[in-house]
């Protein structure tokens, strides 16, 4: 998928949280992060490309990361 297609994806679609100041980008990770799309909680290694959302969620600023392979599986309707 292209970067613009990844940016249009929303792994949180349907959540009822109050979201403000939302910014989504494709980043190269500078640290290890937990992939939000994985029930097993796998980690995204440092130096990997990942979808990143930074937003104020229910009054708190937070960052969320999703690895691109999990987004690819979500795009074809599979389980991350």
C-alpha positions in Angstrom: 0.0 0.0 0.0 1.0 3.6 -0.5 1.7 6.0 2.4 -1.5 7.9 1.6 -3.6 4.7 1.8 -2.0 3.9 5.2 -2.8 7.4 6.4 -6.5 7.0 5.5 -6.8 3.9 7.7 -8.1 4.1 11.3 -7.6 1.1 13.5 -9.8 2.8 16.2 -12.8 3.3 13.9 -16.0 3.0 16.0 -14.4 3.8 19.4 -16.6 6.3 21.4 -13.7 8.2 23.0 -13.5 12.0 22.8 -10.7 12.8 20.4 -9.1 16.2 19.8 -5.9 17.5 18.1 -5.6 14.3 16.1 -2.5 13.9 13.9 -1.7 10.7 11.9 1.6 10.1 10.2 3.8 7.3 8.9 7.0 7.4 11.0 10.3 5.6 11.4 10.3 4.6 15.0 13.2 5.8 17.2 12.3 3.4 20.1 10.5 0.1 20.5 6.7 0.5 20.6 3.8 -1.8 21.3 1.6 -2.4 18.2 -2.0 -1.5 19.1 -3.5 -3.8 16.5 -2.0 -7.0 18.0 -3.9 -8.9 20.7 -0.6 -10.6 21.5 1.0 -7.2 22.0 4.0 -7.7 19.7 6.6 -4.9 19.6 7.5 -2.7 16.7 11.4 -2.6 16.6 13.3 0.6 16.5 13.9 1.8 13.0 10.7 0.3 11.6 8.1 2.2 9.6 4.8 2.5 11.4 1.4 4.3 11.5 1.4 6.7 14.4 -1.5 8.6 15.8 -1.0 11.4 18.3 -4.1 12.9 19.9 -5.8 14.2 23.0 -8.0 11.3 24.0 -10.5 11.8 26.8 -8.5 14.8 27.9 -5.0 13.2 27.8 -2.4 13.5 25.1 -1.4 10.0 23.9 0.6 8.3 21.0 -0.4 5.0 19.4 1.6 2.9 17.0 0.6 0.2 14.5 3.0 -1.7 12.4 2.5 -1.7 8.7 2.1 -5.5 8.3 -0.8 -5.4 10.8 -2.4 -2.5 8.8 -1.9 -4.6 5.6 -3.8 -7.5 7.2 -6.6 -5.1 8.4 -6.9 -3.7 4.9 -7.7 -7.1 3.4 -10.2 -7.8 6.2 -8.0 -10.2 8.2 -7.2 -10.2 11.8 -4.0 -8.3 12.7 
